[in-house]
């Protein structure tokens, strides 16, 4: 079977289905720090104990800089921090700092 070149007009056909090609987001340039561009700050406070939680949730709370109940930490408001907060949202309280 001869290989055919893909036309720009025709959709991609794989395993009997038409596949939509998606553009991947651009990677940050080498040496840049994409998460440090945040201007806002969040105060994260531990309000419940991590006893009985999953190990990855305990590690996330520790990575947020929280050790004991009612300890708080001010962190930059970016996608990485919000993802960590979402993972342990049942254990922490969050408020914006100006």
C-alpha positions in Angstrom: 0.0 0.0 0.0 1.5 3.4 -1.0 1.7 6.2 1.5 -0.2 9.3 0.6 0.6 12.8 1.6 -1.9 14.5 3.8 -3.8 17.3 2.2 -4.3 20.4 4.1 -8.0 20.4 3.2 -8.8 16.8 4.3 -9.3 15.8 7.9 -7.1 13.2 9.5 -8.5 9.7 9.2 -7.2 7.2 11.8 -8.6 3.7 12.7 -11.8 4.3 10.7 -12.5 7.7 12.3 -12.0 11.3 11.5 -9.8 12.9 14.1 -9.8 16.6 14.9 -6.3 18.0 15.1 -5.8 20.3 18.0 -3.2 23.0 18.5 -1.1 22.4 21.6 -0.4 25.4 23.8 3.0 27.0 23.3 5.6 25.9 25.7 7.3 28.6 27.7 10.7 29.7 26.5 13.7 27.8 28.0 14.9 29.5 31.2 11.7 31.4 31.9 9.5 30.8 35.0 5.9 31.0 33.9 4.3 30.8 37.3 6.1 33.9 38.7 4.1 36.3 36.5 1.2 36.4 39.0 0.5 39.7 40.7 -2.1 38.7 43.3 -1.5 36.9 46.6 -3.5 34.3 48.4 -3.5 33.6 52.2 -4.0 29.8 52.7 -4.8 28.6 56.2 -5.0 25.0 57.4 -8.3 24.5 59.2 -8.6 20.7 59.4 -6.1 18.1 60.3 -4.4 15.9 57.7 -4.7 12.8 59.8 -6.6 10.2 57.9 -6.0 12.0 54.5 -4.3 10.4 51.6 -0.5 10.6 51.4 -0.6 12.9 48.3 -2.9 15.3 50.1 -0.6 15.4 53.1 2.3 16.1 50.8 0.3 18.9 49.1 -0.5 20.6 52.4 3.2 20.3 53.4 4.2 21.8 50.0 1.8 24.7 50.6 4.0 25.5 53.7 1.3 24.5 56.2 2.3 22.3 59.2 -0.2 22.8 62.0 -3.9 23.7 62.2 -4.4 27.5 62.0 -1.1 28.1 60.4 -1.2 30.2 57.3 1.0 31.1 54.4 0.9 33.8 51.7 1.4 32.4 48.2 1.3 33.8 44.7 -2.0 33.6 42.9 -1.2 31.4 39.9 -2.3 28.2 38.2 0.1 26.0 40.1 -1.0 27.3 43.5 -4.7 27.1 42.7 -4.3 23.5 41.5 -2.7 22.6 44.9 -5.4 24.4 46.8 -8.1 22.6 44.7 -6.6 19.2 45.7 -6.9 20.0 49.4 -9.9 22.4 49.4 -11.6 20.5 52.1 -8.7 21.1 54.5 -7.9 24.8 53.9 -9.4 28.2 53.9 -8.4 30.7 51.2 -8.6 34.5 51.1 -7.2 37.1 48.8 -4.5 39.5 50.1 -4.1 42.9 48.6 
